[in-house]
């Protein structure tokens, strides 16, 4: 969350490209973590069924 806020502040002070990169990388890492965790939980559920 701090990365998204920091990116917003950087955009606000006029550094649009840098702020967008900071926010974008932060968002991508959050999404990646969510997807990775979801796949792990799915594998655990499938292993319990067997």
Phi, psi and omega per residue, in radians:
X1 nan -0.621 -3.124
X2 -1.094 -0.620 3.129
X3 -1.145 -0.670 3.123
X4 -1.197 -0.738 3.106
X5 -1.123 -0.786 3.121
X6 -1.057 -0.749 3.093
X7 -1.047 -0.707 3.101
X8 -1.113 -0.712 3.113
X9 -1.138 -0.763 -3.140
X10 -1.102 -0.702 3.068
X11 -1.094 -0.746 -3.112
X12 -1.071 -0.619 -3.124
X13 -1.461 0.004 2.992
X14 1.967 -0.019 3.138
X15 -1.747 1.348 -2.997
X16 -1.115 -0.800 -3.074
X17 -1.145 -0.835 -3.130
X18 -1.086 -0.768 3.130
X19 -1.109 -0.689 3.116
X20 -1.145 -0.714 3.108
X21 -1.120 -0.776 3.131
X22 -1.058 -0.853 -3.135
X23 -1.143 -0.736 -3.107
X24 -1.127 -0.770 3.135
X25 -1.138 -0.704 3.113
X26 -1.095 -0.806 3.133
X27 -1.106 -0.736 3.129
X28 -1.093 -0.671 3.131
X29 -1.210 -0.642 3.080
X30 -1.122 -0.762 3.126
X31 -1.128 -0.756 3.121
X32 -1.057 -0.733 3.107
X33 -1.113 -0.731 3.126
X34 -1.097 -0.810 -3.118
X35 -1.127 -0.772 3.134
X36 -1.057 -0.779 3.119
X37 -1.137 -0.678 3.125
X38 -1.117 -0.715 3.118
X39 -1.146 -0.682 3.119
X40 -1.111 -0.751 3.111
X41 -1.143 -0.645 3.120
X42 -1.117 -0.753 3.120
X43 -1.107 -0.684 3.105
X44 -1.092 -0.749 3.121
X45 -1.111 -0.729 3.132
X46 -1.155 -0.647 3.126
X47 -1.170 -0.617 3.134
X48 -1.202 -0.573 -3.130
X49 -1.192 -0.512 -3.069
X50 -1.395 nan nan
